[in-house]
Amino acid sequence: MSEENPKDKKREIKEVLCWASPGCHDACRLQVTVEGNRIVKLRGNPNFPEKQKQGCGSRLPHLIKWLYHPDQLMHPLKRVGERGENKWEKITWEQALDEIADKMTRLKSEYGAECLAVKEGTYRSDLYPIRSRFLNLFGNPGNFVAPGTVCLTNRMALYYALMGTCSVIQKKNVSKVEVIDGWNFSESREVSRWRRLRRRLREGSVKLIIIDPRKTKAAANAHMWLQIRPGTDTALYMAWINVVIEEKLHDEAFVKAWTFGFEQLKERASQYPPEKVARITGLSVSRSPILYGIRYFDIHSKIKRVCSEGLLKRTSVGGKEAFYINERSGD
């Protein structure tokens, strides 16, 4: 960014939407103070009525430091020493793009377009269509690894398969029970999820169960914290399914009319009785009714919907009477 004459600088406050696409779905409302061509202040928008969506207070000050940090990479660098020596030289964009194109052309010619794989971390920009179009033009079938493969992708596929659409809105505000598995949302999604749920906890309108080896902030505030051994979540879920089927807590008419493979599921789940799974998870047998019995909260409604979100599992119980969320996230 070019330096401007201080006399020409004028402060201006702009109202913006925080959209770290799609790394965060909270869409907080912010106020940005701009001086000249630089952001000098960032805060939640006090004019927005929804207080819990006014930004992550502990993170906003660091965003400006990150944006203008002197170590920000602003131009291509090419390694001039051995790998690991951390020796680089600055080159032009034209040279960088030409060298990359030449190498990719040689690789494609020798090994085929399938030799290319794309690996991306948590998104902070709109790269989905760009990445897909690039792979398509290169002739690649789509060899990529991204957060979506362990997040929303599988859930979207199931939505389309089961309901014909992925526009399914979860009614969190009417849930009576929430079960959160392995997701430290009290820190990673503090604004939208944790503040809202914490308010409902204070009101006494929801019960909270946390499944996590660690005692997170959410676990400390939960009605029940299930400290299972790492990696034993699936066994716990199978025991849960076992109890739901054995106690006939599911919607039998729906299962009969709209599903297949239920008998195989029943047979598989029968291999995971609560006593066995208590030993697997490290939880005491005496707590089995609490672990696997939805009856603990006097919820005897029918299972309405089960879907998967990659490693995340969500189970809606009894429509407006209860809403179980089993979630896992890399945050």
C-alpha positions as CSV (number, residue, x, y, z in Angstrom):
1,M,0.0,0.0,0.0
2,S,1.3,3.4,-0.9
3,E,1.8,6.0,1.8
4,E,-0.5,9.0,1.7
5,N,0.0,12.6,2.7
6,P,-1.3,12.8,6.3
7,K,-3.2,16.0,5.4
8,D,-5.3,14.0,3.0
9,K,-6.2,11.4,5.5
10,K,-9.8,11.4,6.8
11,R,-11.4,9.0,9.2
12,E,-14.5,7.2,8.1
13,I,-16.6,4.6,9.9
14,K,-18.0,1.9,7.7
15,E,-20.5,-0.8,8.7
16,V,-19.5,-4.2,7.3
17,L,-20.3,-7.9,7.5
18,C,-17.7,-10.3,8.8
19,W,-17.5,-13.1,6.3
20,A,-14.5,-15.3,6.7
21,S,-15.8,-17.5,3.9
22,P,-16.6,-20.1,4.8
23,G,-14.4,-20.6,7.8
24,C,-16.9,-19.0,10.1
25,H,-20.7,-18.9,9.5
26,D,-21.6,-16.3,12.2
27,A,-21.7,-13.3,9.8
28,C,-21.1,-10.8,12.6
29,R,-21.8,-7.1,12.1
30,L,-18.8,-4.9,12.6
31,Q,-17.8,-1.3,12.4
32,V,-14.5,-0.5,10.6
33,T,-12.7,2.8,11.1
34,V,-10.7,3.6,8.0
35,E,-8.0,6.4,7.9
36,G,-6.7,7.0,4.4
37,N,-6.2,3.6,2.9
38,R,-5.7,1.7,6.2
39,I,-8.0,0.1,8.8
40,V,-7.2,1.7,12.2
41,K,-10.0,0.2,14.4
42,L,-12.3,-2.7,14.3
43,R,-15.2,-3.4,16.7
44,G,-18.6,-4.9,16.9
45,N,-21.4,-2.8,15.5
46,P,-23.3,-1.4,18.5
47,N,-26.2,-0.5,16.2
48,F,-27.0,-4.1,15.4
49,P,-29.7,-5.4,17.7
50,E,-28.4,-9.0,18.0
51,K,-25.7,-8.5,20.6
52,Q,-24.2,-12.0,20.3
53,K,-23.3,-11.3,16.7
54,Q,-21.1,-8.3,17.2
55,G,-17.8,-10.1,16.6
56,C,-15.2,-12.0,18.6
57,G,-14.0,-9.4,21.1
58,S,-10.8,-11.2,21.9
59,R,-9.8,-11.6,18.3
60,L,-10.8,-8.4,16.5
61,P,-7.8,-6.4,17.7
62,H,-5.4,-9.0,16.3
63,L,-6.9,-8.9,12.8
64,I,-5.5,-5.4,12.1
65,K,-2.1,-6.5,13.3
66,W,-2.3,-9.6,11.1
67,L,-3.4,-7.5,8.0
68,Y,-0.5,-5.0,8.2
69,H,2.2,-7.3,9.7
70,P,5.5,-6.6,8.0
71,D,6.0,-10.4,7.4
72,Q,2.9,-10.6,5.2
73,L,4.0,-12.3,2.0
74,M,3.3,-9.8,-0.8
75,H,5.3,-11.3,-3.7
76,P,6.5,-14.7,-4.9
77,L,9.6,-16.2,-3.4
78,K,11.8,-19.0,-5.0
79,R,14.0,-21.3,-3.0
80,V,17.7,-20.9,-3.8
81,G,19.2,-23.1,-1.2
82,E,18.6,-26.7,-0.2
83,R,15.2,-27.6,1.2
84,G,15.1,-26.6,4.9
85,E,17.8,-23.9,4.6
86,N,15.2,-21.1,4.4
87,K,17.0,-19.3,1.6
88,W,14.8,-17.5,-0.9
89,E,14.9,-14.9,-3.7
90,K,12.2,-12.5,-4.8
91,I,10.9,-13.1,-8.3
92,T,8.2,-11.6,-10.4
93,W,4.6,-12.9,-10.7
94,E,5.2,-13.6,-14.4
95,Q,8.3,-15.7,-13.7
96,A,6.5,-17.6,-10.9
97,L,3.5,-18.4,-13.0
98,D,5.6,-19.4,-16.0
99,E,7.7,-21.8,-13.9
100,I,4.7,-23.4,-12.2
101,A,2.9,-23.8,-15.6
102,D,5.9,-25.4,-17.2
103,K,6.3,-27.9,-14.3
104,M,2.6,-28.8,-14.2
105,T,2.6,-29.3,-18.0
106,R,5.6,-31.7,-17.7
107,L,4.0,-33.6,-14.8
108,K,0.7,-34.0,-16.7
109,S,2.5,-35.2,-19.8
110,E,4.5,-37.8,-17.9
111,Y,2.1,-39.0,-15.2
112,G,-1.4,-37.8,-16.3
113,A,-3.7,-35.1,-14.9
114,E,-4.5,-37.3,-11.9
115,C,-1.0,-36.8,-10.4
116,L,-2.1,-33.4,-9.1
117,A,-3.8,-33.1,-5.7
118,V,-4.9,-30.0,-3.9
119,K,-4.7,-29.6,-0.2
120,E,-6.3,-26.6,1.5
121,G,-6.7,-25.6,5.2
122,T,-9.5,-23.6,6.8
123,Y,-10.9,-21.2,4.2
124,R,-10.5,-17.5,4.5
125,S,-11.7,-16.6,1.0
126,D,-14.0,-17.8,-1.7
127,L,-11.8,-20.5,-3.3
128,Y,-14.4,-23.2,-3.9
129,P,-15.4,-22.4,-7.5
130,I,-11.9,-21.2,-8.5
131,R,-10.3,-24.5,-7.3
132,S,-12.9,-26.6,-8.9
133,R,-12.7,-24.8,-12.3
134,F,-8.9,-25.0,-12.3
135,L,-8.9,-28.8,-11.7
136,N,-11.6,-29.2,-14.4
137,L,-9.5,-27.3,-17.0
138,F,-6.4,-29.3,-16.0
139,G,-8.3,-32.5,-16.7
140,N,-8.2,-33.6,-13.0
141,P,-11.2,-35.5,-11.6
142,G,-11.1,-33.5,-8.4
143,N,-8.3,-34.8,-6.2
144,F,-8.5,-32.5,-3.3
145,V,-8.6,-32.5,0.5
146,A,-10.4,-29.7,2.2
147,P,-12.2,-28.9,5.5
148,G,-15.5,-29.8,3.8
149,T,-14.5,-33.4,3.6
150,V,-14.7,-33.7,7.4
151,C,-17.4,-31.1,7.9
152,L,-20.4,-30.2,5.8
153,T,-19.9,-32.2,2.7
154,N,-21.2,-35.6,3.9
155,R,-24.1,-33.9,5.6
156,M,-25.1,-32.1,2.4
157,A,-24.9,-35.4,0.5
158,L,-27.3,-37.0,3.0
159,Y,-29.6,-34.1,2.9
160,Y,-29.9,-34.4,-0.9
161,A,-30.3,-38.2,-0.7
162,L,-32.9,-38.1,2.0
163,M,-34.8,-34.9,1.4
164,G,-33.9,-33.7,-2.0
165,T,-32.4,-30.4,-0.7
166,C,-29.7,-29.2,1.7
167,S,-31.6,-26.2,2.9
168,V,-32.5,-27.7,6.3
169,I,-32.7,-25.3,9.2
170,Q,-32.0,-26.7,12.6
171,K,-34.3,-25.4,15.3
172,K,-31.8,-24.9,18.1
173,N,-34.0,-22.4,20.0
174,V,-36.7,-25.0,20.7
175,S,-34.4,-27.8,21.7
176,K,-34.8,-29.2,25.2
177,V,-31.5,-31.2,25.3
178,E,-28.3,-30.7,23.4
179,V,-25.5,-33.2,23.2
180,I,-22.2,-31.8,22.0
181,D,-19.4,-34.3,21.1
182,G,-15.8,-33.4,20.8
183,W,-16.3,-29.8,19.7
184,N,-14.9,-27.0,21.8
185,F,-17.5,-24.5,20.5
186,S,-17.2,-22.4,23.6
187,E,-14.0,-21.1,22.1
188,S,-14.2,-21.8,18.4
189,R,-17.8,-20.6,17.9
190,E,-18.2,-18.3,20.9
191,V,-20.2,-15.7,19.2
192,S,-23.1,-17.5,17.6
193,R,-23.3,-20.9,19.3
194,W,-21.9,-20.6,22.8
195,R,-23.3,-17.2,23.8
196,R,-26.8,-18.2,22.6
197,L,-26.7,-21.6,24.3
198,R,-25.3,-20.1,27.5
199,R,-28.2,-17.7,27.6
200,R,-30.6,-20.6,27.3
201,L,-28.8,-22.5,30.1
202,R,-29.2,-19.5,32.4
203,E,-32.9,-19.4,31.5
204,G,-33.2,-23.1,32.3
205,S,-34.8,-23.9,28.9
206,V,-32.3,-26.4,27.8
207,K,-30.2,-29.3,29.2
208,L,-26.6,-29.7,28.0
209,I,-24.5,-32.9,27.8
210,I,-20.8,-32.6,26.7
211,I,-18.9,-35.6,25.4
212,D,-15.2,-34.7,25.4
213,P,-12.0,-36.1,26.9
214,R,-11.1,-32.6,27.9
215,K,-13.0,-30.4,30.4
216,T,-13.7,-27.4,28.2
217,K,-15.6,-24.3,29.2
218,A,-18.7,-25.8,27.8
219,A,-18.1,-29.0,29.8
220,A,-17.7,-27.0,33.0
221,N,-21.1,-25.5,32.4
222,A,-22.9,-28.6,31.3
223,H,-25.5,-30.6,33.2
224,M,-23.4,-33.7,32.4
225,W,-19.9,-34.1,31.2
226,L,-19.0,-37.5,29.7
227,Q,-15.2,-37.9,29.8
228,I,-14.8,-40.8,27.3
229,R,-11.6,-42.2,26.1
230,P,-10.5,-40.5,22.8
231,G,-11.8,-42.3,19.7
232,T,-14.5,-44.2,21.4
233,D,-17.4,-42.0,20.2
234,T,-18.7,-44.5,17.7
235,A,-19.1,-47.2,20.3
236,L,-21.1,-44.8,22.4
237,Y,-23.3,-44.0,19.5
238,M,-23.9,-47.6,18.7
239,A,-24.9,-48.2,22.3
240,W,-27.3,-45.3,22.1
241,I,-28.9,-46.7,18.9
242,N,-29.1,-50.1,20.7
243,V,-31.1,-48.5,23.6
244,V,-33.3,-46.4,21.2
245,I,-34.3,-49.6,19.3
246,E,-34.7,-51.9,22.3
247,E,-36.9,-49.4,24.1
248,K,-38.8,-48.5,20.9
249,L,-38.0,-44.8,21.1
250,H,-37.9,-44.5,17.4
251,D,-40.7,-43.8,14.9
252,E,-41.5,-47.3,13.9
253,A,-44.0,-46.3,11.2
254,F,-41.5,-44.0,9.6
255,V,-38.8,-46.6,9.6
256,K,-41.1,-49.2,8.1
257,A,-42.3,-46.9,5.3
258,W,-39.2,-45.0,4.4
259,T,-36.0,-46.9,5.3
260,F,-34.2,-50.0,4.4
261,G,-31.4,-51.9,6.2
262,F,-33.0,-51.3,9.6
263,E,-32.8,-55.0,10.7
264,Q,-29.1,-55.0,9.8
265,L,-28.6,-51.9,11.9
266,K,-30.5,-53.5,14.8
267,E,-28.4,-56.6,14.6
268,R,-25.2,-54.5,14.5
269,A,-26.3,-52.3,17.4
270,S,-27.1,-55.3,19.5
271,Q,-23.4,-56.0,19.7
272,Y,-23.0,-52.8,21.8
273,P,-24.9,-53.2,25.0
274,P,-24.4,-50.4,27.5
275,E,-22.3,-52.5,29.9
276,K,-19.8,-53.4,27.2
277,V,-19.6,-49.9,25.9
278,A,-19.1,-48.5,29.4
279,R,-15.9,-50.5,29.5
280,I,-14.8,-49.3,26.0
281,T,-15.4,-45.7,26.8
282,G,-14.1,-45.7,30.3
283,L,-17.4,-44.7,31.8
284,S,-18.8,-46.6,34.7
285,V,-21.6,-49.2,34.2
286,S,-23.6,-47.6,36.9
287,R,-24.0,-44.5,34.7
288,S,-25.3,-46.4,31.8
289,P,-28.9,-45.2,32.1
290,I,-27.5,-41.6,32.0
291,L,-25.2,-42.4,29.0
292,Y,-27.6,-44.2,26.8
293,G,-31.0,-43.6,28.2
294,I,-32.8,-40.7,26.6
295,R,-35.2,-41.3,29.5
296,Y,-32.8,-39.5,31.8
297,F,-34.4,-36.2,30.8
298,D,-37.8,-37.8,30.6
299,I,-37.8,-37.6,26.8
300,H,-39.8,-40.5,25.4
301,S,-40.4,-38.9,22.0
302,K,-39.7,-40.7,18.7
303,I,-36.5,-40.2,16.7
304,K,-37.4,-37.9,13.9
305,R,-34.3,-37.4,11.9
306,V,-30.7,-38.7,11.8
307,C,-28.0,-37.2,9.6
308,S,-24.3,-37.0,9.4
309,E,-21.9,-34.0,8.9
310,G,-18.6,-35.7,8.1
311,L,-17.3,-36.7,11.5
312,L,-20.2,-34.7,12.9
313,K,-23.4,-36.5,13.9
314,R,-26.7,-34.8,14.6
315,T,-29.8,-36.4,15.9
316,S,-33.1,-34.6,16.3
317,V,-35.3,-36.2,18.9
318,G,-38.9,-35.5,19.2
319,G,-39.2,-32.4,17.0
320,K,-39.9,-29.4,19.2
321,E,-39.6,-31.5,22.4
322,A,-35.9,-32.2,22.1
323,F,-33.0,-31.6,19.9
324,Y,-29.8,-33.7,20.2
325,I,-26.7,-32.4,18.5
326,N,-23.6,-34.7,18.4
327,E,-20.8,-32.6,16.9
328,R,-17.1,-33.0,16.2
329,S,-15.0,-30.3,14.8
330,G,-11.3,-29.6,14.1
331,D,-11.5,-26.1,15.8
